[in-house]
Amino acid sequence: MSIAAIVALALLCGAEPIEPVKVELRRAADKVAVVQKDDGPVIVNVTSATGIGAATLQRSGDKWPNALTVRVNLRGLEGLTIAHGDTRLRTSLQQADHEGWRRAADGQWQPAELDAAFRPKLTLDKTGVTIEIPAHWLDPKQDELLIEWIDFYRN
């Protein structure tokens, strides 16, 4: 399903085009649509032109939405990084676990144990990858959330 179709369907169901989060994409060729119905989860729909990209999400108000989901039109997910502040997580669809990182006082990233509650729920279907962002990432002390993705190798 295309982003335009998702947005049209959401609008038909009563969702309003609002900006509960602002999204800046790293690549100009990528596209994004943000929708939310009533007080439901915020859904960030990304069309990634190359399968490799990143989005910086910034909360619009004093707090993050109660629930945040990112959908990217990928055929797989070789790599996913989620980061904010001094915390970073790396994972993929194939990994049963995740790699945690914390920024040390000297500014260097160091391996660290992250609670399993930081791990996003990842699902793959015919339209792409769904990334359900855990509440641990929606810390009101953090204004931004970085999400980077790499699709499987493409021929």
Secondary structure by P-SEA (a helix, b strand, c coil): ccaaaaaaaaaaacccccccbbbbbccccccbbbbbccccbbbbbbbcccccbbbbbbbcccccccbbbbbcccccccccccccccbbbbbcccccbbbbbbbccccbbbbbbbccccbbbbbbcccbbbbbcccccccccccbbbbbbcccccc
